[in-house]
């Protein structure tokens, strides 16, 4: 295969179309006569000493469980054989209400288990005698208190919840509504993770294209074609531990950093956990946040904390219900359907942060807005664009030791720029970008690097039927920012950018590389991206030496 050929996963043209535009998902019974095993835990994260409750539904009566800590070194933690299971009837709308299965196995979190991500593998015997498997994941969070010299990583569990396809519905597609064809405005964490969220083969395609797209060629989406051909969720490359959060966690530990892990639920329910850390890191694709989560980060920075966000697409406000078991986000339908908009506090409406009714643009927390950025490197959105950040201020402290120059592309080797990015409206003066007065940028914000992005697939060579992204998001952003979605309004908003920015606020500081794919460059060993990441962490941690990792 040449560098100009789309990968071939053995699908027919009709199957490729279904892979991209169809709605396929995991559900009980999908594996037919072979049988299957599924599981979920009763929470995303657990404190030392807490009890983990595992809900299992299986066609086999017995199963084996293995748990490993998935860090810089994979460490076996627990093994149990011959555990009992049974098959559970599952509600049709389990994506919304939760599965409601009984607890099959429970175990305490040993206080000696270090904070981090813990991967579960359940194995049973299928009806044909061959093994059947499932994977799940939970977080052991740190205890409260000062942790000098350690990084606190916040896993993007809001996005995990939003993208999980298990049971048929998420915040993108679904089987809700009178015609069973609407995305769910409420989704539950009490269900298994979809296939690909916990483990992936190393060659699983990421969203940004790794080929040089031929001229006048209709868009292709290899990650969804691969998912369809290999039995994975079509959203595996959009969210999850395997595609995003794990790559920073493993990289940082291998580099000698002490890293603790929490879910976004801790920001919402236990914000004081941040106070123990000099540096808090946000990674990958953390698209969904509650008001309270933002309050936690804003207060932490104001009081002197340092926030490092190597992530993109800070887009939606959510609400949590039932003690955090369910996440609410009406998204595009918020103004029409979210009851909070009509009869409650409209600032808590579960729509875009940039909606004037909410009045809390993302830039107020992390310096950048999703609606000024978005798509790069896939579909008809800059598919041949820069794969890294064009650098404008190489003298900045973040670039020390990289050898980078003005106009160089940071992260091009590891494809750090994409597939969704955050930006600001800007102007170029004297060859340097500055946020416009209307951009909402925090005072003193410096734009260190920026690249182009697009909100709309548009090309005379691409038929509308071949477009996955099309112009729907551009029209939504136009309605949100301009007030209508006519051609002139769409033309005003369709051109975006992704930026690296740095600013101080109160007694603290924020560094934000606004790209989902920064972690992919760490995974691929991009030396410049690794050095910039280390520069940020080292500055925010102060003079604490890195630890020798076994």
Long-range contacts (C-beta under 8 A, 24 or more apart in sequence): 3-211, 3-212, 4-211, 4-212, 4-213, 4-214, 5-211, 6-211, 6-220, 6-222, 7-205, 7-211, 7-222, 7-225, 7-226, 9-222, 9-225, 9-226, 9-228, 9-229, 9-230, 10-229, 11-225, 11-228, 11-229, 15-228, 15-229, 16-220, 16-225, 16-228, 18-228, 19-221, 19-224, 19-225, 19-227, 19-228, 19-229, 19-234, 20-221, 20-224, 20-225, 20-468, 21-468, 22-228, 23-173, 23-174, 23-181, 24-228, 24-234, 25-165, 25-166, 25-167, 25-168, 25-173, 25-194, 25-233, 26-165, 26-166, 26-167, 26-192, 26-194, 26-195, 26-233, 27-166, 27-167, 27-168, 28-57, 28-88, 28-90, 31-132, 33-127, 33-128, 34-126, 34-127, 34-128, 34-130, 34-132, 35-59, 35-60, 35-124, 35-126, 35-127, 35-128, 35-132, 36-126, 36-132, 36-134, 37-63, 37-85, 37-122, 37-123, 37-124, 37-132, 37-133, 37-134, 38-134, 38-166, 38-192, 39-104, 39-120, 39-122, 39-134, 39-136, 39-192, 40-99, 40-101, 40-136, 40-189, 40-190, 40-191, 40-192, 40-193, 41-120, 41-136, 41-138, 42-103, 42-190, 43-138, 43-189, 43-265, 43-324, 44-138, 44-139, 44-155, 44-157, 44-160, 44-189, 44-263, 44-265, 45-138, 45-139, 45-140, 45-141, 45-261, 45-262, 45-263, 45-265, 45-266, 46-109, 46-138, 46-139, 46-140, 46-141, 47-109, 47-140, 47-141, 47-143, 48-109, 48-110, 48-111, 48-113, 48-140, 48-142, 48-143, 49-108, 49-109, 49-111, 50-108, 50-109, 51-106, 51-107, 51-108, 51-109, 52-106, 52-107, 52-108, 52-109, 52-138, 53-103, 53-106, 54-103, 54-104, 54-105, 54-106, 54-107, 54-120, 54-136, 55-99, 55-101, 55-102, 55-103, 55-104, 55-190, 56-83, 56-85, 56-101, 56-104, 56-105, 56-122, 57-85, 57-86, 57-87, 57-88, 57-90, 57-99, 57-101, 58-85, 58-86, 58-87, 58-122, 58-124, 58-132, 59-87, 59-124, 59-126, 59-127, 59-132, 60-85, 60-124, 60-125, 60-126, 60-132, 61-85, 61-86, 62-124, 62-125, 63-122, 63-123, 63-124, 64-122, 64-123, 64-124, 65-105, 65-120, 65-121, 65-122, 65-123, 66-120, 66-121, 66-123, 67-118, 67-119, 67-120, 67-121, 68-118, 68-119, 68-121, 69-113, 69-114, 69-116, 69-117, 69-118, 69-119, 70-116, 70-117, 70-118, 70-119, 70-137, 70-241, 70-246, 70-249, 70-250, 71-116, 71-117, 71-249, 71-250, 71-253, 71-259, 72-249, 72-250, 72-251, 72-252, 72-253, 72-254, 72-549, 73-253, 73-549, 73-550, 77-113, 77-118, 78-107, 80-105, 85-124, 90-167, 92-175, 93-167, 93-169, 93-175, 93-176, 94-167, 94-188, 94-191, 95-164, 95-166, 95-167, 95-168, 95-169, 95-170, 95-174, 95-175, 95-176, 95-184, 95-187, 95-188, 95-191, 96-169, 96-176, 96-184, 96-186, 96-187, 96-188, 96-326, 97-188, 98-188, 98-189, 98-190, 98-191, 98-325, 98-326, 99-167, 99-188, 99-190, 99-191, 99-192, 100-190, 109-140, 113-140, 114-140, 115-139, 115-140, 115-141, 115-142, 115-259, 115-260, 115-261, 115-262, 116-140, 116-249, 116-259, 116-260, 116-261, 117-155, 117-241, 117-245, 117-246, 117-249, 117-261, 119-198, 119-199, 119-241, 134-192, 135-193, 135-198, 135-199, 136-192, 136-193, 136-198, 137-193, 137-197, 137-198, 137-241, 139-261, 139-262, 139-263, 140-261, 141-260, 141-261, 141-262, 141-263, 141-266, 141-273, 142-260, 142-262, 142-273, 142-276, 144-270, 144-272, 144-273, 144-276, 145-276, 146-276, 147-258, 147-260, 147-276, 147-277, 148-278, 148-544, 149-258, 149-278, 149-541, 149-542, 149-544, 149-545, 150-257, 150-258, 150-259, 150-260, 150-277, 150-541, 151-252, 151-257, 151-258, 151-259, 151-260, 151-277, 151-279, 151-280, 151-281, 151-537, 151-541, 152-259, 152-260, 152-261, 152-262, 152-273, 152-274, 152-276, 152-277, 152-279, 152-280, 152-281, 153-245, 153-248, 153-249, 153-252, 153-259, 153-260, 153-261, 153-262, 153-280, 153-281, 153-282, 153-283, 154-262, 154-263, 154-264, 154-266, 154-267, 154-280, 154-281, 154-282, 154-283, 154-286, 155-241, 155-245, 155-261, 155-262, 155-263, 155-264, 155-283, 156-239, 156-244, 156-245, 156-264, 156-282, 156-283, 156-284, 156-285, 156-286, 156-287, 156-288, 156-311, 157-263, 157-264, 157-265, 158-264, 158-286, 158-287, 158-288, 158-289, 158-290, 158-293, 158-318, 158-327, 159-238, 159-239, 159-284, 159-285, 159-286, 159-287, 159-288, 160-193, 160-197, 160-239, 160-240, 160-241, 161-187, 161-189, 161-288, 161-327, 162-187, 162-239, 162-287, 162-288, 162-316, 162-318, 162-327, 162-329, 163-194, 163-235, 163-238, 163-239, 163-240, 164-191, 164-193, 164-194, 164-197, 164-233, 164-235, 164-239, 165-194, 165-233, 165-234, 165-235, 166-191, 166-192, 166-193, 166-194, 166-233, 167-191, 170-235, 171-288, 171-316, 171-329, 171-331, 172-235, 183-331, 185-328, 185-329, 185-330, 185-331, 185-333, 185-337, 185-338, 185-350, 186-321, 186-326, 186-327, 186-328, 187-326, 187-327, 188-325, 188-326, 188-327, 189-324, 189-325, 189-326, 189-327, 190-325, 193-240, 194-232, 194-233, 194-235, 194-236, 194-240, 195-231, 195-232, 195-233, 195-236, 196-227, 196-232, 196-233, 196-235, 196-236, 196-237, 196-240, 196-242, 196-243, 197-233, 197-236, 197-239, 197-240, 197-241, 197-242, 197-243, 198-240, 198-241, 198-242, 199-242, 200-232, 200-236, 200-242, 200-243, 204-232, 204-236, 204-237, 204-243, 205-237, 206-237, 206-243, 206-415, 206-419, 206-517, 206-520, 207-237, 207-238, 207-377, 207-378, 207-418, 207-419, 207-516, 207-517, 208-376, 208-377, 208-378, 208-387, 208-415, 208-418, 208-419, 208-517, 208-520, 209-377, 209-378, 209-383, 210-415, 212-384, 213-383, 213-384, 216-461, 217-461, 218-461, 218-462, 218-463, 218-466, 219-378, 219-379, 219-380, 219-383, 219-457, 219-462, 219-466, 219-467, 219-468, 221-378, 221-379, 221-468, 238-285, 239-285, 243-284, 243-285, 244-283, 244-284, 244-285, 244-516, 244-519, 245-283, 245-284, 245-519, 247-283, 247-284, 247-519, 247-520, 247-522, 247-523, 248-281, 248-283, 248-284, 248-310, 248-519, 248-522, 251-522, 251-523, 251-530, 251-533, 252-281, 252-537, 253-549, 254-549, 255-530, 255-534, 255-546, 255-549, 256-546, 256-547, 256-548, 256-549, 257-537, 257-541, 257-546, 257-547, 258-547, 264-289, 264-290, 264-293, 265-320, 265-324, 267-292, 267-293, 267-296, 267-297, 268-292, 268-293, 268-296, 268-320, 268-324, 269-324, 271-295, 271-296, 271-299, 271-300, 274-300, 274-305, 275-300, 275-303, 275-305, 277-305, 278-305, 278-306, 278-540, 278-541, 278-542, 279-305, 279-306, 279-307, 279-308, 279-537, 279-540, 279-541, 280-305, 280-306, 280-307, 280-308, 281-307, 281-308, 281-309, 281-310, 281-537, 282-307, 282-308, 282-309, 282-310, 282-311, 282-366, 283-309, 283-310, 283-311, 283-518, 283-519, 284-310, 284-311, 284-516, 284-518, 284-519, 285-311, 285-312, 285-313, 285-420, 285-516, 286-311, 286-313, 286-314, 287-313, 287-314, 287-315, 287-316, 287-370, 287-420, 288-315, 288-316, 288-318, 288-327, 288-329, 289-314, 289-316, 289-317, 289-318, 290-317, 290-318, 290-319, 290-320, 291-317, 291-347, 291-348, 291-360, 294-360, 294-365, 297-365, 298-364, 298-365, 298-505, 300-508, 301-505, 301-506, 301-508, 301-509, 301-510, 302-505, 302-506, 302-507, 302-508, 303-506, 303-507, 303-508, 304-506, 304-507, 304-508, 305-508, 306-508, 306-509, 306-510, 306-511, 306-539, 306-540, 307-366, 307-508, 307-509, 307-510, 307-511, 308-510, 308-511, 308-512, 308-536, 308-537, 308-540, 309-366, 309-510, 309-511, 309-512, 309-513, 309-514, 310-513, 310-515, 310-518, 310-519, 310-533, 311-513, 311-514, 311-515, 311-516, 311-518, 312-370, 312-373, 312-420, 312-421, 312-422, 312-498, 312-514, 312-515, 312-516, 312-517, 312-518, 313-370, 313-373, 313-374, 313-420, 313-421, 313-422, 313-516, 314-353, 314-362, 314-365, 314-366, 314-368, 314-369, 314-370, 314-422, 314-514, 315-352, 315-353, 315-362, 315-370, 315-371, 316-350, 316-351, 316-352, 316-353, 317-348, 317-349, 317-350, 317-351, 317-352, 317-353, 317-358, 317-360, 318-350, 319-348, 319-350, 332-476, 351-480, 352-476, 352-477, 352-480, 354-477, 354-480, 354-481, 355-480, 361-440, 362-422, 363-424, 363-439, 363-440, 363-441, 363-442, 364-440, 364-442, 366-422, 366-510, 366-512, 366-514, 367-424, 367-441, 367-442, 367-445, 367-501, 367-502, 367-503, 367-510, 367-512, 368-422, 368-423, 368-424, 368-499, 368-501, 368-512, 368-514, 369-422, 369-423, 369-424, 369-439, 369-440, 370-420, 370-422, 371-477, 371-480, 371-481, 371-493, 371-496, 372-422, 372-423, 372-424, 372-425, 372-439, 372-496, 372-497, 373-420, 373-421, 373-422, 373-423, 373-453, 373-496, 373-497, 373-498, 373-499, 373-514, 374-420, 374-421, 374-453, 374-454, 374-455, 374-473, 374-496, 375-418, 375-419, 375-420, 375-421, 375-453, 375-454, 375-455, 375-469, 375-473, 376-417, 376-418, 376-419, 376-420, 376-421, 376-451, 376-452, 376-453, 376-454, 376-498, 376-515, 377-415, 377-417, 377-418, 377-419, 377-517, 378-418, 378-419, 378-469, 379-457, 379-467, 379-468, 379-469, 380-454, 380-457, 380-458, 380-459, 380-462, 380-467, 380-469, 381-453, 381-454, 381-455, 381-456, 381-457, 381-469, 382-452, 382-453, 382-454, 385-417, 385-451, 385-452, 385-453, 386-412, 386-417, 386-451, 386-452, 387-411, 387-412, 387-415, 387-416, 387-417, 387-418, 388-412, 388-413, 388-414, 388-415, 388-416, 388-417, 388-451, 388-521, 389-416, 389-417, 389-449, 389-450, 389-451, 389-498, 389-499, 389-500, 389-513, 389-515, 390-449, 390-450, 390-451, 391-448, 391-449, 392-431, 392-432, 392-433, 392-447, 392-448, 392-449, 392-450, 393-432, 393-446, 393-447, 393-448, 393-449, 396-446, 396-448, 396-502, 397-535, 397-539, 398-448, 398-500, 398-502, 398-511, 398-532, 398-535, 398-536, 399-448, 399-532, 399-535, 400-535, 401-531, 401-535, 402-528, 402-531, 402-532, 404-528, 406-431, 410-449, 410-500, 410-528, 410-529, 410-532, 411-515, 411-518, 411-521, 411-526, 411-528, 411-529, 413-521, 413-524, 413-526, 413-527, 413-528, 414-520, 414-521, 414-522, 414-523, 414-524, 414-525, 414-526, 414-529, 415-517, 415-520, 415-521, 415-524, 416-513, 416-515, 416-517, 416-518, 416-520, 416-521, 416-526, 416-529, 417-451, 417-498, 417-515, 417-517, 418-515, 418-516, 418-517, 419-516, 419-517, 420-515, 420-516, 421-451, 421-453, 421-496, 421-497, 421-498, 421-499, 421-514, 421-515, 421-516, 422-498, 422-499, 422-512, 422-514, 422-515, 423-450, 423-453, 423-496, 423-497, 423-498, 423-499, 423-514, 424-497, 424-499, 424-501, 426-450, 426-497, 426-499, 433-499, 441-501, 441-503, 442-503, 442-505, 442-510, 443-503, 444-503, 444-504, 445-501, 445-502, 445-503, 446-501, 446-502, 446-503, 447-499, 447-500, 447-501, 448-499, 448-500, 448-501, 448-502, 449-499, 449-500, 450-497, 450-498, 450-499, 450-500, 451-497, 451-498, 452-495, 452-496, 452-497, 453-496, 453-497, 453-498, 454-494, 454-495, 454-496, 455-493, 455-494, 455-495, 455-496, 456-490, 456-494, 458-494, 509-540, 511-536, 511-540
